[in-house]
Every structure is written in C-alpha cells, then in structure tokens.
Amino acid sequence: MKLHYSFQLNPSEFDFDAAIHILVKALTAVPFPDFSLCISLLGEAPVATLTTNEAGKSTGPSGIITEPIIVNLATLSTLLFETKFRDFWALYTSAEYAEVRSYTSKANGFEDAVRKVALNSVKGSFRTISEGRLAGYLNLQGTELANFINQQAGWSLNDGTVTVPTNLDNEVKPTVVREEISLEKL
C-alpha cells in the first residue's frame, strides 16, 4: 500500500482508509510530532469538518475536523503525549472506540508500540515503580506483565516493585551552581 498525501494536489485520489492507517501508525511515534503533522495535512482532505450552517451563520471555526474516527485518534494522541496511559487504555478499550480498534488491529504490533511509548516514559522518570502502576500504564496483568518486564534488559520484579536500571534520564545527579560576580560587574 503506497501511503502519500497526493490528494492535496488531486483531491480525487484521497483514500480515507489509507489516511486513517497513516494516523494510526503516527500515533505510536509519540513524543515526536508525527501525528500532528499528519493531521495538519488533512486540512485540505475531503473529511467532515465544521463549516457554516444553512442560514449562513458560523457553527464554529471553519476547517476543524469532526470525522469521529479522526477525533478519537486525536484524543488518543493527546493522552499519549500527556503521558496519561491509563486514560489512553480505558478509552482505547471502550465500546466507543471499537472503530479505532478495527483499524489498529490491522496495524502490526500497534499495542506493543504504544507500550514502548509508555515504557520509554517510565524509563526516563522512575528508578522503581509499583507493579500495579506499571500494569495500568502498559495495560498488562499477571504473567503477561511479568513476561514483559523480564524482556526488558536490566529490569526486575520483586515483591510488587519493578526496578528500572539507571540511565541518563532517571539518574539523580547533584547540581552545583556557582556564580562569580566581580565588583566591576556590580
């Protein structure tokens, strides 16, 4: 499947399913701006947007995409970007997001890619984290969670606590601030 945005010059070539697949793939690139860039390219696409009503009165800012699947994907992207992983999984697994799951099921390794986004955030923020908290971030329980933790180099699970190996982002370093002010500068 060739994925491109040639519809900007040739609107008749717009493929809605291809656009959604691109957005699904871009969703897993958080914290990079891929999803936002893809959404901005849809500005000229023939998708449902807010416009003016029949009486000529504005129903809101023109050009805001209202296509339900795209709005749902944008909501999920925002939750990932804001590191609200539990909220992401709650919405993603809800009945309201069944159409989103129908697209993500066709994206090879989508849920694992989202888990890697959460994992990178945890690696940069924690030295230890409770098993329950990590389970919520990854949407994994029991042996699935234990197996996932064991697959991570240097990670360990003991008595409900997950230990994350020290790295440049989660290592605590003392900071010494020295200011030298000479009398001439005063």
C-alpha positions, -999 to +999 in steps of 0.1 A: +000+000+000+015+033-011+009+059+016+011+095+004-008+127+005-011+134-032-048+143-026-036+178-018-030+184-055-055+158-067-085+156-042-100+127-063-071+105-051-079+108-014-081+074+003-099+076+036-087+042+049-051+049+039-052+083+058-066+065+089-038+039+087-012+066+085-027+083+115-027+050+134+009+045+126+018+081+135+001+076+169+028+053+180+056+079+173+049+099+205+067+121+217+076+131+181+051+154+163+043+129+135+006+127+144+001+165+145+019+168+111-003+142+096-035+158+110-024+192+095-020+176+061-057+166+063-067+202+062-075+200+025-088+164+026-125+157+019-133+148+055-161+160+077-153+195+091-171+223+108-184+249+084-213+274+082-249+262+085-277+268+060-286+302+074-250+313+068-241+316+104-208+301+115-212+268+136-176+273+148-142+277+134-141+266+098-120+236+089-120+219+122-121+181+115-152+164+130-148+130+114-154+108+145-126+083+139-101+111+134-114+129+165-110+097+185-074+092+172-066+128+181-079+122+216-058+091+220-027+110+207-033+138+232-035+112+260-002+096+249+015+129+245+004+139+280+016+105+294-020+097+306-015+060+298-043+046+320-068+070+304-055+060+270-061+023+276-095+030+292-107+049+261-090+026+237-107-005+251-141+012+255-171+004+232-170+039+218-135+032+203-144-001+186-139+015+152-104+027+162-096-009+173-108-022+140-081-001+123-054-007+149-059-044+147-046-042+111-015-022+122+011-049+130+022-045+167+001-014+175-005-022+212+032-032+217+043+001+201+020+020+225+035+000+253+070+011+242+059+047+243+048+042+279+079+022+287+102+050+274+084+074+297+088+051+327+125+045+319+131+082+319+112+090+351+115+061+375+141+040+393+114+019+409+077+017+402+049-004+417+038-034+397+002-021+398+011+013+385+032-002+356+004-026+349-020+003+344+005+021+321+010-010+299-025-025+301-010-058+311-017-080+341-002-111+358+021-133+338+018-111+307+032-082+328+059-104+344+070-116+309+070-081+295+092-069+324+116-099+320+120-090+284+134-056+293+172-056+298+181-050+334+145-047+347+134-068+377+102-075+395+104-083+433+075-082+458+053-059+437+081-034+429+096-031+394+132-019+394+144+001+364+181+002+356+199+035+360+202+055+328+210+091+318+174+102+323+165+087+356+198+091+374+198+116+402+227+140+399+236+167+423+238+201+407+262+227+419+255+263+410+284+287+413+282+323+405+312+345+404+304+382+404+332+406+404+330+441+418+333+456+383+300+439+373+281+454+403 
